[in-house]
């Protein structure tokens, strides 16, 4: 299935605005990102409703036939989830917008829309050759491990010979 997407600059701008909304909770950033998406796909802006949780915390978003999108607000997303990363929330927004644009119930289509939308959009918006060193781009667990205080290992004792 062929899916049109905005250019890489527009996608990076949308991604930055959603990231800013996730971190700072300014509604204006979110509405600008959704407005850019809606303008590109020539759709009216979807009606959005924010919730603390949906389906007892099982889902993060839902799109209805009348064009309404229900999403879990980032403040609640951070608080109530085991896997509460920024990227997952942004991917959820893309996924639900994929349902809205494609008007499809098929999860596979919406997942593909979300996946392909972020393809080529790097976290820092620069070319591959200009990226930060590998240490800075490491996973969250590695970054936490690197910054945490580690105790020095006790000196190794020589092994005893077992031939006694």
N, C-alpha and C positions, 0 to 999 in steps of 0.2 A: 504494500500500500504506500503510495507516494504522499508525503506530508510536507507542506511548505513551512518553513521556519523563518523568523526574522534573521537579518544578518548578524554576524558575530558581535558587532559593536552594540547592537540593540539588545542582544541576549545578555551580554556582559552588563549592560546598564540595568536591565531588569533584575539580573541576579544580584547586583550590588544593592539595588533598592530593597529587595526582599531580605538580604542579609542585614541591612541597616534597620529594617523594621523588626527583625527577629531580635537584634541586640538592644535597640533603643525604644521600641514600641511606639514609634511615631506613625500614626495612621496615614499621614500624607505620603510617606514612602511606599506603603503598601498600595494605596489607591493609584499612585503614579505608575507603579509596575503593572497593575491590572489594566489601567487605561492604555498603556503602551501595547499590551498583549491584545486587548479588545480592538484597538485601532488597526493593528496589523491584520487581524483575522476578520475585520469588518463586521464585528458582532457588537451588540449593545453590551455595556458593562454588566456583568452578572450581579445579582443581588447577593450580598454576603451577610452571613450571620455568624457571630463568634460565640463559642461555647467553652465551658470549662472542660467538658468531656463529652464524647459521643459513644453510645452503645456500651456504657459501663467501662469506658477506657479502652475498648477494643479497636476502635477506628479513629483516625485523625481527621477525616474529612468525608463529606458525602455531597454528591450532586444530584439534584432532583429534576424531574421532567420539566418543571416550570422555569428552570434556569437559575434556581437558588442554590448557592453553594454554602454549606455549613462547614466551618473549620474550627479546630481547636486553637485557641489563642496561644501565641508563643509563651506567655507567662505561665499558662497552665500546662503547656507542653513540657516546659523545663521542669516543672515541679512534679508532675504526676507520672512520668514515664521512666521506665527502666533504661531505654535507649533513647535519650532525649537530645540528639545532636541537631545542630542547626541545619546541616545538609539534609537530614531526613525530613525536617519540617518543610524546607524549601522544595524538596522533591514531591512532597505531598501536595503542595500548592500547584505545582506543575501537573501532577497527576489529575487532580480534580479539575483544573482548567482544561486538560485534555479531554475529560468527559464532557465538559461544557462545549468545547469547540467541535469535537467529533460527534457529539450527541450519541455516543455509543455506550451501551452497558458493558461491552466487553472490556474486562480488566486488562487483557493483553494489549489492546490498542492504547489505552490510557497509560499503561506502563511504558510502552514503546515511545509514546509522545514525550513523557517526562524524561526518559533516558536520552532520547535523541536531542531534546531541547538543550540539555546541559553538556552535550558532547562538544568539545572544543572550547568550552568556557572554563578557563583555569581559575583557581581560587584567587590569584592575584592579578589576573587580567593581562599578563605579559606573555611574550613569546617563550617557547620552550627553552631557548638558549639563554634567556635572561632570567631564568628562575633562580630562586634563592638556593643556597647550598642544601644538600640532602638532609643535613641535620635539622634545618629549620622547617623543611617540608615533611618531616617524619610524622608518623602516626601520633595520635594524642597520647597513647600509652607510653611511647618512647620519649616524648617530650616531658611527660610527667616524671618518668624515671630519671631523665637527665637532670631535671631541676631539683628533684628531691634530695634530701641529705642522706648520704650513704655512709655507713660505718666502714672503717677500713677492715679488711679481712685480717684475722689473726695469722701470724706467720705459720707457714707450713712446717710441720715436723717431718723429719726424714722417716721413711717407712722402715719398719723393722724387718729383718730378714726372717723368712718363715722356715728356714732350714734348721732351726734349733730344736 
